[in-house]
Amino acid sequence: MSAAPDPSTIQGPPSVAELTARFEREFGTLPDGVWQAPGRVNLIGEHTDYNEGFVLPFAIDKTARVAVAVRQDSTVRLMSTYGDQGIFATDLTSLEPASAKGWTKYPLGVIWALQERGITIPGLDLLLDSNVPLGAGLSSSHAIECAVISALNELTGAGLEPEEMVLATQRAENGFVGAPTGIMDQSASLRGSKGHAVFLDCRDQSVELVPFDAESAGLVMLVIDTKVSHSHADGGYASRRASCELGAELLGAKALRDVQVGGLDRAKGLLDEVTFRRVRHVVTENDRVLQTVELLTSDGPGAIGELLDASHLSMRDDFEISCPELDLAVAISRASGAIGARMTGGGFGGAAIALTPATAEQQVRTAVERAFSEAGYRAPEIFTVAPAAGAMRVS
């Protein structure tokens, strides 16, 4: 089964009532409920999560929804509202990491991970709808997983706490999907709160909600989807993670979280040039997250622009996960009035964010679109996002 088409090309997501009606038409019964989980934007803190460091994402007002009904057998039937793909069916007793294709690997991975934990999962019918843009670095896959695990946690009576659901979805990503991701995306989706960013310590999963009300500060958060596809399951992400693990080992640290900015001079003498630059990004990015939290708490969103800029330069030059389209989006945004901009997400494509005065929003949009056209790049999709609530049942 192929991946679901990009929902950003569809005009307006269906309402809960429409999704319920579609479920009944396709599966011949009403769903037991509808659950949703948001995508996320990472404000700052990239590739620090699997290094047991700090991240500062926020849940966004674009979500994946799943309508689910429990079956009386061991069959799982999955369908997406997008495209004419029909119903994909498999059996609970034959889930294998290599067997799932396209978007179906995300709900199936969650089922697999819960089964690993000894939780009995019934057969089920599931209809997916999502308006989280695919491939933009906004964590469309984790939104699906978090919606599914929220549904299954309730339907099975498993009683998992948010921290446990985070780890289960990480296991699904790592062991079933084959993507060596950390816990940031799931934590934002499951634990987000309207008007706040989620300050997450990836070592102990502790969370602090930090006020991030850009609108009240006269700002908007623009997302510039470059339409350059990326995949966390490819070699680029894995090689960066391997470099970080090597750097920590050679420095005698449990994780790069334990290396301070002041220790980088010592690190430079112990590491090869590439590994050092990878380490320097993670160490300085952790520090930038802490500074951002402090500034948001004391001075508000208008004070963090320089930190966003510095984060992008570090990802471009030290971690080398940017691309020409992302660099152009960031440079033109800044030149056209944004107070700070950076690529966001795992890299190698996806989206940039630009924290922009509301009065300059259209100016930035127009300038970026013109610059992409003049460079011969595919037209970007530009939209605003706001901090939203985390995963929940909606019907």
HELIX and SHEET records of a PDB file:
HELIX    1   1 PRO A    7  THR A    9  5                                   3    
HELIX    2   2 VAL A   16  PHE A   27  1                                  12    
HELIX    3   3 ASP A   49  ASN A   51  5                                   3    
HELIX    4   4 LEU A   92  SER A   94  5                                   3    
HELIX    5   5 GLY A  102  THR A  104  5                                   3    
HELIX    6   6 LYS A  105  GLU A  116  1                                  12    
HELIX    7   7 SER A  140  THR A  156  1                                  17    
HELIX    8   8 PRO A  162  ARG A  171  1                                  10    
HELIX    9   9 ALA A  172  VAL A  177  3                                   6    
HELIX   10  10 MET A  184  ARG A  191  1                                   8    
HELIX   11  11 GLU A  215  ALA A  217  5                                   3    
HELIX   12  12 GLY A  235  LEU A  250  1                                  16    
HELIX   13  13 LEU A  256  ASP A  258  5                                   3    
HELIX   14  14 VAL A  261  GLY A  263  5                                   3    
HELIX   15  15 LEU A  264  LEU A  270  1                                   7    
HELIX   16  16 GLU A  273  SER A  298  1                                  26    
HELIX   17  17 PRO A  301  ALA A  303  5                                   3    
HELIX   18  18 GLY A  305  ASP A  317  1                                  13    
HELIX   19  19 PRO A  324  ALA A  335  1                                  12    
HELIX   20  20 ALA A  358  ALA A  360  5                                   3    
HELIX   21  21 GLU A  361  ALA A  375  1                                  15    
SHEET    1   A 6 PHE A  88  ASP A  91  0                                        
SHEET    2   A 6 THR A  75  SER A  80 -1                                        
SHEET    3   A 6 LEU A 124  SER A 130  1                                        
SHEET    4   A 6 PHE A  54  VAL A  70 -1                                        
SHEET    5   A 6 GLY A  33  ILE A  44 -1                                        
SHEET    6   A 6 MET A 392  ARG A 393 -1                                        
SHEET    1   B 6 PHE A  88  ASP A  91  0                                        
SHEET    2   B 6 THR A  75  SER A  80 -1                                        
SHEET    3   B 6 LEU A 124  SER A 130  1                                        
SHEET    4   B 6 PHE A  54  VAL A  70 -1                                        
SHEET    5   B 6 HIS A 196  ASP A 201 -1                                        
SHEET    6   B 6 VAL A 207  PRO A 211 -1                                        
SHEET    1   C 4 GLY A 340  THR A 344  0                                        
SHEET    2   C 4 ALA A 351  PRO A 357 -1                                        
SHEET    3   C 4 LEU A 219  ASP A 225 -1                                        
SHEET    4   C 4 GLU A 381  VAL A 385 -1                                        
END                                                                             
